[in-house]
Amino acid sequence: MTFEYTEESQVKIVEEKLSSLGYPIDTDPNSILKKARSYVSCAVGIIS
């Protein structure tokens, strides 16, 4: 995913939001909990 930003603080906000949804940055560790959250988030998106 890519996005445009004007302030560096916006990057951190997006990273934190994506991580909370189960989509960590490529270089971050992806725990079992985050993987599960990712699958649930994806499934909800498919159902909607």
C-alpha positions in Angstrom: 0.0 0.0 0.0 1.1 3.5 -0.6 -0.2 6.9 0.4 0.8 10.5 0.2 1.5 12.5 3.3 2.7 16.0 4.3 3.9 15.3 7.8 5.9 12.5 9.2 3.5 12.1 12.1 0.8 11.0 9.6 3.0 7.9 8.7 3.0 6.8 12.4 -0.8 7.2 12.6 -1.3 5.0 9.5 1.2 2.4 10.7 -0.5 2.1 14.1 -3.9 1.8 12.5 -2.9 -0.8 10.0 -1.1 -2.7 12.8 -4.2 -2.7 15.0 -6.1 -4.2 12.1 -3.6 -7.0 11.8 -1.5 -5.5 9.0 2.0 -4.7 10.4 4.7 -3.0 8.4 6.8 -5.6 6.4 9.8 -5.2 8.7 7.7 -5.6 11.9 7.2 -9.0 13.5 3.8 -10.5 12.7 2.5 -12.4 15.8 -0.1 -15.1 15.8 -2.6 -12.6 17.2 -1.9 -10.1 14.4 -2.3 -12.8 11.8 -5.6 -13.9 13.3 -6.8 -10.3 13.4 -5.8 -9.9 9.7 -7.8 -13.0 8.7 -10.9 -11.8 10.6 -10.6 -8.3 9.1 -10.3 -9.8 5.6 -13.3 -12.1 6.2 -15.4 -9.2 7.4 -14.5 -7.2 4.3 -15.5 -10.1 2.1 -18.8 -10.6 3.8 -19.7 -6.9 3.6 
